[in-house]
Amino acid sequence: MIEFKNVTKVYDDRTTAVDDLSMVAPTGQITVLVGPSGCGKTTTLRMVNRLIEPSSGSISLGGEDSTSIDRIQMRRRIGYVIQNAGLFPHHTVLDNICAVPYLKGVKRPEARARAQELLTLVGLDESYAKRYPWQLSGGQQQRVGVARALAADPPYMLMDEPFSAVDPIVRKQLQSEFLKIQVDLAKTILMVTHDIDEALRLGDRIVVLKEGGVVAQIGSPAEILARPADQFVADFLGGSRGYHALSFEPIHGVKMHDTPTLTIDRPAPRTEEAWMVATDALGRPVGWVQPGGLSGPVTTADVSTASAVSLTEGNYRELLDAALAGPGGRAIMANEDGTYAGTVDIDDVIRASVDALTAERAEQ
């Protein structure tokens, strides 16, 4: 647990960056700081590892006041991931990851073996170990930055705009990888982002800050979306607040249709159907196909590039996305094991979504 008690930071020019901040980043959860430029997000983060000292108040790690801990030893207990990774340019990827374990006296073979494991964990194979940062893409560098932060197995992690320097597709991939890692490792994480979509996707708990480092609201993503504390929070969330809220509503009771299927690598059937669902040999849907005019085996190249699949155990936002991408506003659904379940019309998706949100708000 990271706890702030009445923390204030005033700079020499009398600028107040953080004002009387009291909050808790719970153990094993991701707490995300969001807000406009100048609201003190990064200042708050840097006060945790004492890169910046607070003017007043206290910050504790696991109940221990941070000022009572040796600064160097404390920083070795905290993983730190920053924008653009901040890797050592003249060190190999493996030696970048091993930097803190070496400082802590971990034997070289043990540190390097763990570094190889972490490379795999962040989605990079062993061939990257001997490369240098300049030989990596931005997304690969960010993966190495996460691996380096995890190398010493720290109980705490600070992340300052960790995925903002990469393109949207890579960012989403990195977010997904990071969530998988967090499920296994359950680190106590304090993260800064300017991207509200990222905050809603990654955060267990969100802290919305106003300019001047004042807390506007603290809560779970679902709570903040459903009940913004004031107009500032509502405006910051933007006009798509209802759409975001669908991410927290599980699918249930939606009407499904048994749309005909065809199988990849098998001959296209003769049919009057304008569109069919293509599945692989194991019965898992891969997208929509127009069977008319096809001859010979159906290939993945015949699958509509706009195809999207939603899991029956997913949420209404994913289902709505799949329906919007499908021909005629139809979503493909797959069972939890990945096999084809059926299709859903967009009218039914919208009706079920509205009912779910209405029921949720009635219970609050």
Number of C-alpha atoms within 10 A of each C-alpha: 19 22 21 21 15 15 21 22 25 16 11 7 6 8 10 19 20 27 20 16 20 16 16 18 22 18 17 17 19 24 27 29 27 24 25 16 13 16 23 25 28 20 19 25 20 18 18 25 24 18 12 14 16 20 14 14 14 19 25 18 20 14 10 13 14 19 15 9 13 9 13 10 10 16 18 19 17 22 25 27 26 21 17 18 25 15 21 15 12 11 15 19 27 25 22 24 30 27 17 22 22 16 11 12 9 14 11 13 9 12 21 20 12 19 27 21 15 23 24 12 17 20 16 16 13 14 9 18 19 12 14 19 22 13 13 14 11 19 21 20 22 27 25 30 26 26 29 28 28 25 23 24 18 16 19 24 21 23 22 23 19 24 27 18 16 19 11 11 9 15 18 15 13 22 16 14 15 17 16 14 14 17 11 8 13 16 22 22 26 27 27 24 21 17 15 20 12 19 22 22 16 21 22 19 24 26 25 26 25 22 18 19 24 20 20 17 18 20 18 17 24 18 16 22 22 18 15 19 16 10 10 15 19 16 11 16 21 12 10 9 16 15 13 22 21 22 19 18 17 16 22 14 6 15 12 16 13 11 14 13 19 21 22 22 14 13 15 20 17 11 11 8 12 10 18 19 24 27 21 18 12 10 17 20 28 21 23 27 27 17 23 14 7 15 11 10 13 20 17 15 9 16 19 17 13 12 22 22 24 26 21 21 13 19 19 30 22 19 29 25 18 25 27 18 20 25 18 11 16 25 29 29 27 22 16 13 8 16 16 25 21 20 23 24 20 20 13 15 23 16 11 18 25 15 11 18 17 11 11 12 10 8 6 8
